[in-house]
């Protein structure tokens, strides 16, 4: 019993420690709380024998994702999408299309990659809105638990290098090819999801209760349709219900629900790490690293070529790509580097829109890949 309580505290409590350390500036982009939570889980899971509680942790991690998804979506205001200029909508659409095309096209060159359709679908979702989509689509497609630490660690390395490019010489380099003149962007961002990096206890409790209610409705619907719990249906339903709830101003007003959902996703990372065998994480990792590096880099090359053809200005192209690959958290930092505060609002809208559609997109890519191959 004490061992179970220890593991429960590890899953639910350790993200708090990492968040506190992050606020104190103890980490950099590669050594983020997400990566550290995975590494902690992997370390403990391989040092201790958790075979007796394996099924319990596996069930807990799946439930955590299903509860976290609506909480992340509650504060978004989809009607804010109309504030985007035509250029921004176009740029974000090109970013999503680019990663989808490369996920499908690279299948011919990586025929020996195990679980190609699964990995490609997860990263099509990830690079359409952020890491939460990668986790959710993996759960929906019944991904092996050992694959999550592999993918998140590799993604931290590859996307971290891209972030370094964005924060350094991206604008001077891309300005050689892309227009510098920018469409007007709204300065108003009060209606868009803002990242406070705090968790309000009351807000956490309210949003958690509402999210659990959505989960129960989704479970009931799954049993009515399939007479069992269907993972893909659960992800689609929790995402859809989360978006529907976000249409209510009262739900959007619940404080810090995005941060609360992100905290639960960190708990998910610890749990998945506990379930992982370190020896299997190393297997095929270099091949996976090569594939993900080529997937992201080739989709970015295609994206910026399309931005050139569609005459997207350089600032809009960069911020839309940031929103697609990283989601909302890095919008402000990249905008600061670009010295352009006017693009923060549109970047945040793109980021939350990507969170909303990423799960659908990843599942759709999976269905298409399975049909084609």
Rosetta blueprint (number, residue, H / E / L):
1 X L
2 X H
3 X H
4 X H
5 X H
6 X H
7 X H
8 X H
9 X H
10 X H
11 X H
12 X H
13 X H
14 X H
15 X H
16 X H
17 X H
18 X H
19 X H
20 X H
21 X H
22 X H
23 X H
24 X L
25 X L
26 X L
27 X L
28 X L
29 X L
30 X L
31 X L
32 X L
33 X H
34 X H
35 X H
36 X H
37 X H
38 X H
39 X H
40 X H
41 X H
42 X H
43 X H
44 X H
45 X H
46 X H
47 X H
48 X L
49 X L
50 X L
51 X H
52 X H
53 X H
54 X H
55 X H
56 X H
57 X H
58 X H
59 X H
60 X H
61 X H
62 X H
63 X H
64 X H
65 X H
66 X H
67 X H
68 X H
69 X H
70 X H
71 X H
72 X H
73 X H
74 X L
75 X L
76 X L
77 X L
78 X H
79 X H
80 X H
81 X H
82 X H
83 X H
84 X L
85 X L
86 X H
87 X H
88 X H
89 X H
90 X H
91 X H
92 X H
93 X H
94 X H
95 X H
96 X H
97 X H
98 X H
99 X H
100 X H
101 X H
102 X H
103 X H
104 X H
105 X H
106 X H
107 X H
108 X H
109 X L
110 X L
111 X L
112 X L
113 X L
114 X L
115 X L
116 X H
117 X H
118 X H
119 X H
120 X H
121 X H
122 X H
123 X H
124 X H
125 X H
126 X H
127 X L
128 X L
129 X L
130 X L
131 X H
132 X H
133 X H
134 X H
135 X H
136 X H
137 X H
138 X H
139 X H
140 X H
141 X L
142 X L
143 X L
144 X L
145 X H
146 X H
147 X H
148 X H
149 X H
150 X H
151 X H
152 X H
153 X H
154 X H
155 X H
156 X H
157 X H
158 X H
159 X H
160 X H
161 X H
162 X H
163 X H
164 X H
165 X H
166 X H
167 X L
168 X L
169 X L
170 X H
171 X H
172 X H
173 X H
174 X H
175 X L
176 X L
177 X L
178 X L
179 X E
180 X L
181 X L
182 X L
183 X L
184 X L
185 X L
186 X L
187 X L
188 X L
189 X L
190 X L
191 X L
192 X L
193 X L
194 X L
195 X L
196 X L
197 X L
198 X L
199 X L
200 X L
201 X H
202 X H
203 X H
204 X H
205 X H
206 X H
207 X H
208 X H
209 X H
210 X H
211 X H
212 X H
213 X H
214 X H
215 X H
216 X H
217 X H
218 X H
219 X H
220 X H
221 X H
222 X H
223 X H
224 X H
225 X H
226 X H
227 X L
228 X L
229 X L
230 X L
231 X H
232 X H
233 X H
234 X H
235 X H
236 X H
237 X H
238 X H
239 X H
240 X H
241 X H
242 X H
243 X H
244 X H
245 X H
246 X H
247 X L
248 X L
249 X H
250 X H
251 X H
252 X H
253 X L
254 X L
255 X L
256 X L
257 X H
258 X H
259 X H
260 X H
261 X H
262 X H
263 X H
264 X H
265 X H
266 X H
267 X H
268 X H
269 X H
270 X H
271 X H
272 X H
273 X H
274 X H
275 X L
276 X L
277 X L
278 X H
279 X H
280 X H
281 X H
282 X H
283 X L
284 X L
285 X H
286 X H
287 X H
288 X H
289 X H
290 X H
291 X H
292 X H
293 X H
294 X H
295 X H
296 X H
297 X H
298 X H
299 X H
300 X H
301 X H
302 X H
303 X H
304 X H
305 X H
306 X H
307 X H
308 X H
309 X H
310 X L
311 X L
312 X L
313 X E
314 X H
315 X H
316 X H
317 X H
318 X H
319 X H
320 X H
321 X H
322 X H
323 X H
324 X H
325 X H
326 X H
327 X L
328 X H
329 X H
330 X H
331 X H
332 X H
333 X H
334 X H
335 X H
336 X H
337 X H
338 X H
339 X L
340 X L
341 X H
342 X H
343 X H
344 X H
345 X H
346 X H
347 X H
348 X H
349 X H
350 X H
351 X H
352 X H
353 X H
354 X H
355 X H
356 X H
357 X H
358 X H
359 X H
360 X H
361 X H
362 X H
363 X H
364 X H
365 X H
366 X H
367 X H
368 X H
369 X H
370 X H
371 X H
372 X H
373 X L
